[in-house]
Amino acid sequence: MIFYNKEATRVKVISGVTRKTLAQSQILMLCEFTFDAHVTIPIHTHPHEQVGYVVKGHVEMTINGKKYELNEGDSYFAPSNIPHGVYTLVESKIIDSFSPPREDYR
């Protein structure tokens, strides 16, 4: 199955953050997040495993209480139900995958 980027709908998540669901299957979902500089996604948990790749920018990722600085090309993994959040130091773009897919992002 093919998913065309031009057909993906951009959704405002919070002020300064948008999301596009790029592709999905029964067990996996791929999303693109675009962030303005100085945006905080508060610490949160969800039952989905999350793997992400920083396409553009510089972010501070907190996973299970530990802070990491990530730049373009860096990746991360947030296990199921582990607290995590992000703060963007500059405009950034992150590709995240979720397993299982997030129903709230369909």
Secondary structure, DSSP 8 states (H G I E B T S, - for coil): ----GGGS-EEEEETTEEEEEEEE-SS-EEEEEEE-TT-EEEEE--SSEEEEEEEESEEEEEETTEEEEEETT-EEEE-TT--EEEEESSSEEEEEEEES--GGG-
